Amino acid sequence: MRLYKSNKGVQGFQEFIIDEEYIYQKSNISEATFDKSYIHKIGYHKDIIIIYISKGQGFFLHRTWLENGTFEEFATFLKEYYDKK
């Protein structure tokens, strides 16, 4: 938690666009595009999905951030297109 609080960049605006091939991430300090090869694993929890790009680094996507569809549909989409098979 202390590391998160010390990084003002991750506390600000973040936008994610996720399609079948790429995850686009944009914030007030950075912009990145990740293809499937960058995804280490995905953690599914009650209100949060964590997309890990390494063992200790990931993006937290909260249920309330979704603009379209349900959280369950989003989890199913990620499992279909991004989970390692």
LOPASE-583238 format. One record per atom (N, C-alpha, C, O, CB): residue number from 1; residue in one letter; atom name; x, y, z. Coordinates in steps of 0.05 Angstrom, whole numbers. Glycine has a CB too. Layout:
BEGIN
{nr NUM rest A atom CA px X py Y pz Z};
...
//
This chain:
BEGIN
{nr 1 rest M atom N px 16 py -24 pz 0};
{nr 1 rest M atom CA px 0 py 0 pz 0};
{nr 1 rest M atom C px 17 py 25 pz 0};
{nr 1 rest M atom O px 11 py 45 pz -13};
{nr 1 rest M atom CB px -19 py 0 pz 24};
{nr 2 rest R atom N px 39 py 24 pz 14};
{nr 2 rest R atom CA px 57 py 48 pz 16};
{nr 2 rest R atom C px 68 py 55 pz -12};
{nr 2 rest R atom O px 70 py 78 pz -19};
{nr 2 rest R atom CB px 80 py 43 pz 36};
{nr 3 rest L atom N px 75 py 34 pz -27};
{nr 3 rest L atom CA px 86 py 40 pz -54};
{nr 3 rest L atom C px 64 py 53 pz -72};
{nr 3 rest L atom O px 70 py 71 pz -87};
{nr 3 rest L atom CB px 95 py 14 pz -67};
{nr 4 rest Y atom N px 39 py 43 pz -70};
{nr 4 rest Y atom CA px 18 py 55 pz -85};
{nr 4 rest Y atom C px 14 py 84 pz -78};
{nr 4 rest Y atom O px 11 py 101 pz -95};
{nr 4 rest Y atom CB px -9 py 39 pz -80};
{nr 5 rest K atom N px 14 py 90 pz -52};
{nr 5 rest K atom CA px 10 py 117 pz -43};
{nr 5 rest K atom C px 32 py 136 pz -51};
{nr 5 rest K atom O px 28 py 160 pz -55};
{nr 5 rest K atom CB px 7 py 118 pz -13};
{nr 6 rest S atom N px 56 py 124 pz -54};
{nr 6 rest S atom CA px 79 py 141 pz -62};
{nr 6 rest S atom C px 80 py 147 pz -92};
{nr 6 rest S atom O px 95 py 164 pz -100};
{nr 6 rest S atom CB px 105 py 127 pz -54};
{nr 7 rest N atom N px 64 py 133 pz -108};
{nr 7 rest N atom CA px 64 py 137 pz -137};
{nr 7 rest N atom C px 39 py 152 pz -145};
{nr 7 rest N atom O px 18 py 139 pz -150};
{nr 7 rest N atom CB px 66 py 109 pz -152};
{nr 8 rest K atom N px 40 py 178 pz -147};
{nr 8 rest K atom CA px 17 py 194 pz -154};
{nr 8 rest K atom C px 7 py 188 pz -182};
{nr 8 rest K atom O px -17 py 192 pz -187};
{nr 8 rest K atom CB px 25 py 223 pz -153};
{nr 9 rest G atom N px 24 py 177 pz -199};
{nr 9 rest G atom CA px 15 py 171 pz -227};
{nr 9 rest G atom C px -6 py 149 pz -228};
{nr 9 rest G atom O px -24 py 150 pz -245};
{nr 9 rest G atom CB px 39 py 162 pz -243};
{nr 10 rest V atom N px -4 py 129 pz -211};
{nr 10 rest V atom CA px -24 py 107 pz -212};
{nr 10 rest V atom C px -50 py 114 pz -197};
{nr 10 rest V atom O px -69 py 100 pz -199};
{nr 10 rest V atom CB px -12 py 82 pz -200};
{nr 11 rest Q atom N px -49 py 136 pz -182};
{nr 11 rest Q atom CA px -73 py 144 pz -167};
{nr 11 rest Q atom C px -92 py 161 pz -184};
{nr 11 rest Q atom O px -116 py 165 pz -176};
{nr 11 rest Q atom CB px -66 py 159 pz -142};
{nr 12 rest G atom N px -83 py 171 pz -206};
{nr 12 rest G atom CA px -99 py 189 pz -223};
{nr 12 rest G atom C px -116 py 174 pz -243};
{nr 12 rest G atom O px -121 py 150 pz -240};
{nr 12 rest G atom CB px -82 py 209 pz -237};
{nr 13 rest F atom N px -125 py 189 pz -263};
{nr 13 rest F atom CA px -141 py 178 pz -284};
{nr 13 rest F atom C px -127 py 155 pz -299};
{nr 13 rest F atom O px -104 py 157 pz -306};
{nr 13 rest F atom CB px -148 py 200 pz -304};
{nr 14 rest Q atom N px -142 py 133 pz -303};
{nr 14 rest Q atom CA px -132 py 111 pz -319};
{nr 14 rest Q atom C px -155 py 102 pz -337};
{nr 14 rest Q atom O px -178 py 99 pz -328};
{nr 14 rest Q atom CB px -121 py 88 pz -302};
{nr 15 rest E atom N px -149 py 97 pz -362};
{nr 15 rest E atom CA px -169 py 86 pz -381};
{nr 15 rest E atom C px -158 py 61 pz -393};
{nr 15 rest E atom O px -134 py 59 pz -401};
{nr 15 rest E atom CB px -175 py 108 pz -403};
{nr 16 rest F atom N px -175 py 41 pz -395};
{nr 16 rest F atom CA px -168 py 15 pz -407};
{nr 16 rest F atom C px -187 py 9 pz -430};
{nr 16 rest F atom O px -212 py 12 pz -426};
{nr 16 rest F atom CB px -167 py -8 pz -386};
{nr 17 rest I atom N px -177 py 1 pz -452};
{nr 17 rest I atom CA px -193 py -9 pz -474};
{nr 17 rest I atom C px -182 py -36 pz -480};
{nr 17 rest I atom O px -158 py -40 pz -486};
{nr 17 rest I atom CB px -192 py 10 pz -500};
{nr 18 rest I atom N px -200 py -56 pz -479};
{nr 18 rest I atom CA px -191 py -84 pz -483};
{nr 18 rest I atom C px -207 py -96 pz -505};
{nr 18 rest I atom O px -232 py -97 pz -504};
{nr 18 rest I atom CB px -194 py -100 pz -456};
{nr 19 rest D atom N px -193 py -106 pz -525};
{nr 19 rest D atom CA px -206 py -121 pz -547};
{nr 19 rest D atom C px -194 py -149 pz -548};
{nr 19 rest D atom O px -180 py -158 pz -530};
{nr 19 rest D atom CB px -203 py -106 pz -574};
{nr 20 rest E atom N px -200 py -163 pz -570};
{nr 20 rest E atom CA px -192 py -191 pz -572};
{nr 20 rest E atom C px -161 py -195 pz -575};
{nr 20 rest E atom O px -151 py -216 pz -570};
{nr 20 rest E atom CB px -205 py -204 pz -596};
{nr 21 rest E atom N px -147 py -174 pz -583};
{nr 21 rest E atom CA px -118 py -176 pz -588};
{nr 21 rest E atom C px -101 py -160 pz -569};
{nr 21 rest E atom O px -78 py -168 pz -563};
{nr 21 rest E atom CB px -113 py -168 pz -616};
{nr 22 rest Y atom N px -110 py -137 pz -560};
{nr 22 rest Y atom CA px -93 py -118 pz -545};
{nr 22 rest Y atom C px -108 py -106 pz -521};
{nr 22 rest Y atom O px -132 py -105 pz -519};
{nr 22 rest Y atom CB px -84 py -96 pz -563};
{nr 23 rest I atom N px -91 py -98 pz -501};
{nr 23 rest I atom CA px -100 py -83 pz -478};
{nr 23 rest I atom C px -87 py -56 pz -481};
{nr 23 rest I atom O px -62 py -54 pz -480};
{nr 23 rest I atom CB px -94 py -97 pz -451};
{nr 24 rest Y atom N px -102 py -35 pz -484};
{nr 24 rest Y atom CA px -92 py -7 pz -485};
{nr 24 rest Y atom C px -96 py 6 pz -458};
{nr 24 rest Y atom O px -119 py 6 pz -448};
{nr 24 rest Y atom CB px -106 py 9 pz -509};
{nr 25 rest Q atom N px -75 py 17 pz -448};
{nr 25 rest Q atom CA px -76 py 30 pz -422};
{nr 25 rest Q atom C px -67 py 59 pz -425};
{nr 25 rest Q atom O px -46 py 63 pz -437};
{nr 25 rest Q atom CB px -60 py 15 pz -400};
{nr 26 rest K atom N px -82 py 78 pz -414};
{nr 26 rest K atom CA px -74 py 106 pz -416};
{nr 26 rest K atom C px -79 py 118 pz -388};
{nr 26 rest K atom O px -100 py 114 pz -376};
{nr 26 rest K atom CB px -90 py 121 pz -438};
{nr 27 rest S atom N px -59 py 134 pz -379};
{nr 27 rest S atom CA px -63 py 148 pz -354};
{nr 27 rest S atom C px -52 py 176 pz -357};
{nr 27 rest S atom O px -44 py 184 pz -379};
{nr 27 rest S atom CB px -48 py 133 pz -331};
{nr 28 rest N atom N px -52 py 191 pz -335};
{nr 28 rest N atom CA px -42 py 218 pz -337};
{nr 28 rest N atom C px -12 py 220 pz -340};
{nr 28 rest N atom O px -1 py 241 pz -346};
{nr 28 rest N atom CB px -51 py 234 pz -313};
{nr 29 rest I atom N px 2 py 197 pz -337};
{nr 29 rest I atom CA px 31 py 197 pz -339};
{nr 29 rest I atom C px 42 py 177 pz -360};
{nr 29 rest I atom O px 66 py 178 pz -367};
{nr 29 rest I atom CB px 44 py 191 pz -313};
{nr 30 rest S atom N px 25 py 160 pz -371};
{nr 30 rest S atom CA px 36 py 140 pz -390};
{nr 30 rest S atom C px 14 py 130 pz -409};
{nr 30 rest S atom O px -10 py 134 pz -405};
{nr 30 rest S atom CB px 48 py 117 pz -375};
{nr 31 rest E atom N px 23 py 116 pz -429};
{nr 31 rest E atom CA px 5 py 103 pz -448};
{nr 31 rest E atom C px 20 py 78 pz -458};
{nr 31 rest E atom O px 43 py 79 pz -464};
{nr 31 rest E atom CB px -2 py 123 pz -472};
{nr 32 rest A atom N px 6 py 56 pz -458};
{nr 32 rest A atom CA px 18 py 31 pz -466};
{nr 32 rest A atom C px -2 py 13 pz -480};
{nr 32 rest A atom O px -26 py 14 pz -476};
{nr 32 rest A atom CB px 30 py 16 pz -441};
{nr 33 rest T atom N px 9 py -5 pz -497};
{nr 33 rest T atom CA px -7 py -25 pz -511};
{nr 33 rest T atom C px 6 py -52 pz -505};
{nr 33 rest T atom O px 30 py -56 pz -510};
{nr 33 rest T atom CB px -8 py -19 pz -542};
{nr 34 rest F atom N px -10 py -71 pz -496};
{nr 34 rest F atom CA px 0 py -97 pz -489};
{nr 34 rest F atom C px -14 py -118 pz -506};
{nr 34 rest F atom O px -39 py -118 pz -508};
{nr 34 rest F atom CB px -5 py -103 pz -459};
{nr 35 rest D atom N px 2 py -135 pz -519};
{nr 35 rest D atom CA px -11 py -158 pz -532};
{nr 35 rest D atom C px -11 py -181 pz -513};
{nr 35 rest D atom O px -2 py -179 pz -490};
{nr 35 rest D atom CB px 3 py -165 pz -559};
{nr 36 rest K atom N px -21 py -204 pz -522};
{nr 36 rest K atom CA px -25 py -227 pz -504};
{nr 36 rest K atom C px 2 py -237 pz -492};
{nr 36 rest K atom O px 2 py -248 pz -471};
{nr 36 rest K atom CB px -38 py -249 pz -519};
{nr 37 rest S atom N px 24 py -233 pz -507};
{nr 37 rest S atom CA px 49 py -242 pz -497};
{nr 37 rest S atom C px 58 py -228 pz -471};
{nr 37 rest S atom O px 75 py -238 pz -457};
{nr 37 rest S atom CB px 71 py -239 pz -518};
{nr 38 rest Y atom N px 47 py -205 pz -465};
{nr 38 rest Y atom CA px 54 py -190 pz -441};
{nr 38 rest Y atom C px 39 py -199 pz -417};
{nr 38 rest Y atom O px 47 py -193 pz -394};
{nr 38 rest Y atom CB px 49 py -160 pz -446};
{nr 39 rest I atom N px 18 py -214 pz -420};
{nr 39 rest I atom CA px 1 py -222 pz -398};
{nr 39 rest I atom C px 13 py -246 pz -384};
{nr 39 rest I atom O px 15 py -268 pz -395};
{nr 39 rest I atom CB px -28 py -228 pz -407};
{nr 40 rest H atom N px 21 py -242 pz -359};
{nr 40 rest H atom CA px 33 py -264 pz -343};
{nr 40 rest H atom C px 11 py -282 pz -332};
{nr 40 rest H atom O px 12 py -307 pz -335};
{nr 40 rest H atom CB px 49 py -252 pz -319};
{nr 41 rest K atom N px -10 py -270 pz -320};
{nr 41 rest K atom CA px -33 py -285 pz -311};
{nr 41 rest K atom C px -55 py -265 pz -304};
{nr 41 rest K atom O px -51 py -241 pz -303};
{nr 41 rest K atom CB px -26 py -303 pz -286};
{nr 42 rest I atom N px -79 py -276 pz -299};
{nr 42 rest I atom CA px -102 py -259 pz -292};
{nr 42 rest I atom C px -114 py -270 pz -267};
{nr 42 rest I atom O px -119 py -294 pz -264};
{nr 42 rest I atom CB px -123 py -258 pz -315};
{nr 43 rest G atom N px -118 py -253 pz -248};
{nr 43 rest G atom CA px -131 py -260 pz -222};
{nr 43 rest G atom C px -160 py -251 pz -222};
{nr 43 rest G atom O px -165 py -227 pz -227};
{nr 43 rest G atom CB px -116 py -249 pz -198};
{nr 44 rest Y atom N px -178 py -269 pz -216};
{nr 44 rest Y atom CA px -207 py -262 pz -216};
{nr 44 rest Y atom C px -216 py -262 pz -187};
{nr 44 rest Y atom O px -213 py -282 pz -172};
{nr 44 rest Y atom CB px -224 py -282 pz -233};
{nr 45 rest H atom N px -228 py -240 pz -178};
{nr 45 rest H atom CA px -237 py -237 pz -151};
{nr 45 rest H atom C px -266 py -226 pz -152};
{nr 45 rest H atom O px -276 py -219 pz -174};
{nr 45 rest H atom CB px -219 py -218 pz -134};
{nr 46 rest K atom N px -278 py -223 pz -129};
{nr 46 rest K atom CA px -307 py -215 pz -128};
{nr 46 rest K atom C px -312 py -188 pz -142};
{nr 46 rest K atom O px -330 py -186 pz -159};
{nr 46 rest K atom CB px -316 py -213 pz -99};
{nr 47 rest D atom N px -296 py -168 pz -136};
{nr 47 rest D atom CA px -301 py -141 pz -147};
{nr 47 rest D atom C px -278 py -130 pz -164};
{nr 47 rest D atom O px -280 py -108 pz -175};
{nr 47 rest D atom CB px -306 py -122 pz -125};
{nr 48 rest I atom N px -257 py -146 pz -166};
{nr 48 rest I atom CA px -233 py -136 pz -180};
{nr 48 rest I atom C px -221 py -159 pz -198};
{nr 48 rest I atom O px -221 py -182 pz -190};
{nr 48 rest I atom CB px -212 py -126 pz -161};
{nr 49 rest I atom N px -212 py -151 pz -221};
{nr 49 rest I atom CA px -196 py -169 pz -238};
{nr 49 rest I atom C px -168 py -157 pz -239};
{nr 49 rest I atom O px -166 py -133 pz -245};
{nr 49 rest I atom CB px -209 py -173 pz -267};
{nr 50 rest I atom N px -148 py -173 pz -235};
{nr 50 rest I atom CA px -121 py -163 pz -236};
{nr 50 rest I atom C px -107 py -176 pz -260};
{nr 50 rest I atom O px -105 py -200 pz -262};
{nr 50 rest I atom CB px -105 py -169 pz -209};
{nr 51 rest I atom N px -98 py -159 pz -278};
{nr 51 rest I atom CA px -83 py -168 pz -301};
{nr 51 rest I atom C px -54 py -164 pz -295};
{nr 51 rest I atom O px -44 py -141 pz -295};
{nr 51 rest I atom CB px -92 py -154 pz -328};
{nr 52 rest Y atom N px -39 py -186 pz -290};
{nr 52 rest Y atom CA px -11 py -185 pz -283};
{nr 52 rest Y atom C px 6 py -185 pz -309};
{nr 52 rest Y atom O px 2 py -201 pz -327};
{nr 52 rest Y atom CB px -3 py -208 pz -265};
{nr 53 rest I atom N px 25 py -165 pz -310};
{nr 53 rest I atom CA px 44 py -165 pz -332};
{nr 53 rest I atom C px 71 py -176 pz -323};
{nr 53 rest I atom O px 89 py -179 pz -339};
{nr 53 rest I atom CB px 46 py -137 pz -344};
{nr 54 rest S atom N px 74 py -181 pz -297};
{nr 54 rest S atom CA px 97 py -194 pz -286};
{nr 54 rest S atom C px 88 py -205 pz -259};
{nr 54 rest S atom O px 65 py -202 pz -251};
{nr 54 rest S atom CB px 122 py -175 pz -283};
{nr 55 rest K atom N px 105 py -219 pz -245};
{nr 55 rest K atom CA px 98 py -231 pz -219};
{nr 55 rest K atom C px 89 py -210 pz -199};
{nr 55 rest K atom O px 71 py -216 pz -182};
{nr 55 rest K atom CB px 120 py -247 pz -208};
{nr 56 rest G atom N px 100 py -187 pz -199};
{nr 56 rest G atom CA px 93 py -167 pz -179};
{nr 56 rest G atom C px 80 py -142 pz -189};
{nr 56 rest G atom O px 77 py -123 pz -174};
{nr 56 rest G atom CB px 117 py -160 pz -164};
{nr 57 rest Q atom N px 72 py -141 pz -215};
{nr 57 rest Q atom CA px 61 py -117 pz -226};
{nr 57 rest Q atom C px 36 py -124 pz -242};
{nr 57 rest Q atom O px 36 py -142 pz -259};
{nr 57 rest Q atom CB px 81 py -103 pz -244};
{nr 58 rest G atom N px 15 py -109 pz -237};
{nr 58 rest G atom CA px -10 py -114 pz -251};
{nr 58 rest G atom C px -28 py -90 pz -251};
{nr 58 rest G atom O px -23 py -70 pz -238};
{nr 58 rest G atom CB px -24 py -137 pz -239};
{nr 59 rest F atom N px -49 py -92 pz -267};
{nr 59 rest F atom CA px -70 py -72 pz -268};
{nr 59 rest F atom C px -95 py -82 pz -254};
{nr 59 rest F atom O px -104 py -104 pz -259};
{nr 59 rest F atom CB px -77 py -65 pz -298};
{nr 60 rest F atom N px -105 py -66 pz -236};
{nr 60 rest F atom CA px -129 py -72 pz -221};
{nr 60 rest F atom C px -153 py -60 pz -236};
{nr 60 rest F atom O px -154 py -36 pz -239};
{nr 60 rest F atom CB px -127 py -62 pz -192};
{nr 61 rest L atom N px -171 py -76 pz -244};
{nr 61 rest L atom CA px -195 py -67 pz -258};
{nr 61 rest L atom C px -219 py -72 pz -240};
{nr 61 rest L atom O px -227 py -95 pz -236};
{nr 61 rest L atom CB px -199 py -81 pz -286};
{nr 62 rest H atom N px -231 py -51 pz -230};
{nr 62 rest H atom CA px -253 py -54 pz -211};
{nr 62 rest H atom C px -280 py -56 pz -225};
{nr 62 rest H atom O px -284 py -45 pz -247};
{nr 62 rest H atom CB px -254 py -30 pz -192};
{nr 63 rest R atom N px -298 py -72 pz -213};
{nr 63 rest R atom CA px -324 py -76 pz -224};
{nr 63 rest R atom C px -338 py -51 pz -232};
{nr 63 rest R atom O px -352 py -50 pz -253};
{nr 63 rest R atom CB px -341 py -91 pz -203};
{nr 64 rest T atom N px -336 py -30 pz -217};
{nr 64 rest T atom CA px -350 py -5 pz -222};
{nr 64 rest T atom C px -339 py 11 pz -245};
{nr 64 rest T atom O px -351 py 31 pz -254};
{nr 64 rest T atom CB px -350 py 13 pz -197};
{nr 65 rest W atom N px -316 py 3 pz -256};
{nr 65 rest W atom CA px -305 py 17 pz -279};
{nr 65 rest W atom C px -316 py 10 pz -305};
{nr 65 rest W atom O px -312 py 24 pz -325};
{nr 65 rest W atom CB px -275 py 13 pz -279};
{nr 66 rest L atom N px -331 py -12 pz -307};
{nr 66 rest L atom CA px -341 py -21 pz -332};
{nr 66 rest L atom C px -362 py -2 pz -343};
{nr 66 rest L atom O px -380 py 7 pz -329};
{nr 66 rest L atom CB px -354 py -49 pz -330};
{nr 67 rest E atom N px -359 py 4 pz -369};
{nr 67 rest E atom CA px -379 py 21 pz -382};
{nr 67 rest E atom C px -400 py 5 pz -396};
{nr 67 rest E atom O px -423 py 14 pz -398};
{nr 67 rest E atom CB px -365 py 40 pz -401};
{nr 68 rest N atom N px -393 py -18 pz -406};
{nr 68 rest N atom CA px -412 py -35 pz -421};
{nr 68 rest N atom C px -411 py -63 pz -410};
{nr 68 rest N atom O px -390 py -74 pz -403};
{nr 68 rest N atom CB px -405 py -35 pz -451};
{nr 69 rest G atom N px -434 py -76 pz -409};
{nr 69 rest G atom CA px -435 py -104 pz -401};
{nr 69 rest G atom C px -433 py -108 pz -371};
{nr 69 rest G atom O px -432 py -89 pz -356};
{nr 69 rest G atom CB px -413 py -119 pz -415};
{nr 70 rest T atom N px -433 py -134 pz -363};
{nr 70 rest T atom CA px -431 py -140 pz -335};
{nr 70 rest T atom C px -402 py -149 pz -329};
{nr 70 rest T atom O px -387 py -156 pz -346};
{nr 70 rest T atom CB px -451 py -162 pz -328};
{nr 71 rest F atom N px -397 py -149 pz -303};
{nr 71 rest F atom CA px -370 py -158 pz -294};
{nr 71 rest F atom C px -366 py -188 pz -301};
{nr 71 rest F atom O px -343 py -195 pz -308};
{nr 71 rest F atom CB px -368 py -154 pz -263};
{nr 72 rest E atom N px -386 py -203 pz -300};
{nr 72 rest E atom CA px -384 py -232 pz -307};
{nr 72 rest E atom C px -378 py -235 pz -336};
{nr 72 rest E atom O px -362 py -253 pz -344};
{nr 72 rest E atom CB px -410 py -246 pz -299};
{nr 73 rest E atom N px -391 py -219 pz -353};
{nr 73 rest E atom CA px -386 py -221 pz -382};
{nr 73 rest E atom C px -357 py -212 pz -388};
{nr 73 rest E atom O px -344 py -224 pz -405};
{nr 73 rest E atom CB px -405 py -202 pz -398};
{nr 74 rest F atom N px -347 py -193 pz -374};
{nr 74 rest F atom CA px -320 py -183 pz -377};
{nr 74 rest F atom C px -300 py -206 pz -369};
{nr 74 rest F atom O px -281 py -211 pz -383};
{nr 74 rest F atom CB px -315 py -158 pz -360};
{nr 75 rest A atom N px -305 py -219 pz -347};
{nr 75 rest A atom CA px -288 py -241 pz -338};
{nr 75 rest A atom C px -288 py -263 pz -358};
{nr 75 rest A atom O px -267 py -275 pz -364};
{nr 75 rest A atom CB px -297 py -252 pz -310};
{nr 76 rest T atom N px -311 py -270 pz -369};
{nr 76 rest T atom CA px -313 py -291 pz -390};
{nr 76 rest T atom C px -297 py -283 pz -415};
{nr 76 rest T atom O px -284 py -300 pz -426};
{nr 76 rest T atom CB px -343 py -296 pz -397};
{nr 77 rest F atom N px -300 py -258 pz -423};
{nr 77 rest F atom CA px -285 py -248 pz -446};
{nr 77 rest F atom C px -254 py -251 pz -441};
{nr 77 rest F atom O px -240 py -261 pz -459};
{nr 77 rest F atom CB px -291 py -218 pz -451};
{nr 78 rest L atom N px -245 py -243 pz -418};
{nr 78 rest L atom CA px -216 py -245 pz -412};
{nr 78 rest L atom C px -207 py -274 pz -412};
{nr 78 rest L atom O px -186 py -281 pz -422};
{nr 78 rest L atom CB px -210 py -232 pz -386};
{nr 79 rest K atom N px -224 py -292 pz -400};
{nr 79 rest K atom CA px -217 py -320 pz -399};
{nr 79 rest K atom C px -215 py -332 pz -428};
{nr 79 rest K atom O px -197 py -348 pz -433};
{nr 79 rest K atom CB px -238 py -336 pz -383};
{nr 80 rest E atom N px -232 py -323 pz -445};
{nr 80 rest E atom CA px -233 py -333 pz -472};
{nr 80 rest E atom C px -209 py -324 pz -489};
{nr 80 rest E atom O px -196 py -339 pz -503};
{nr 80 rest E atom CB px -259 py -325 pz -487};
{nr 81 rest Y atom N px -202 py -298 pz -486};
{nr 81 rest Y atom CA px -181 py -286 pz -503};
{nr 81 rest Y atom C px -154 py -283 pz -491};
{nr 81 rest Y atom O px -134 py -281 pz -505};
{nr 81 rest Y atom CB px -191 py -260 pz -513};
{nr 82 rest Y atom N px -152 py -282 pz -464};
{nr 82 rest Y atom CA px -126 py -276 pz -452};
{nr 82 rest Y atom C px -115 py -297 pz -433};
{nr 82 rest Y atom O px -90 py -297 pz -428};
{nr 82 rest Y atom CB px -128 py -251 pz -438};
{nr 83 rest D atom N px -131 py -314 pz -421};
{nr 83 rest D atom CA px -120 py -334 pz -403};
{nr 83 rest D atom C px -101 py -353 pz -419};
{nr 83 rest D atom O px -107 py -361 pz -441};
{nr 83 rest D atom CB px -142 py -351 pz -390};
{nr 84 rest K atom N px -80 py -360 pz -406};
{nr 84 rest K atom CA px -61 py -379 pz -418};
{nr 84 rest K atom C px -75 py -406 pz -419};
{nr 84 rest K atom O px -87 py -415 pz -400};
{nr 84 rest K atom CB px -34 py -381 pz -402};
{nr 85 rest K atom N px -73 py -419 pz -442};
{nr 85 rest K atom CA px -86 py -445 pz -446};
{nr 85 rest K atom C px -67 py -468 pz -446};
{nr 85 rest K atom O px -75 py -491 pz -449};
{nr 85 rest K atom CB px -102 py -445 pz -471};
//
